[in-house]
Amino acid sequence: MKFQKGFVEEYEKQLQEEEVQRTLRDKYNIEDDKTVNIVKLSSWQFFIEIVSSWGRKLLTVVMLIFFAIGVLAMLYPKPRTEMLFLFQEILDEITAYLPDFLVFWN
């Protein structure tokens, strides 16, 4: 017998909500199972949540772009040599400017 997907998702969501309520009861030392705790975020907490979610999404996109560039550099010979040349230039610039940067911070 096949279950409909909506029922399973609804049941899993209900289990997650019960788990959240159980952790909140443990956190606030509430013994009654009939009590439901609702925790609302302050404006700063909400702002931090939004910024962190956008930051994670942006970081994921940047990492996927780097992954695609790396795969292209491994597969095709011409971009491979260009990427090796580019990475060598980056490394040379870092080693050239790193002592000046460290002196600036001291």
QUIFENTA-V202521 format. One line per field, one symbol per residue. ss: DSSP state (@ for helix, = for strand, . for the rest). A space follows every 10 residues. Layout:
ss: ???
This chain:
ss: ....@@@@@@ @@@@@@@@@@ @@@@@@@... .......... ..@@@@@@@@ @@@@@@@@@@ @@@@@@@@@@ @@@@@.@@@@ @@@@@@@@@@ @@@@@@@@@@ @@@@@.
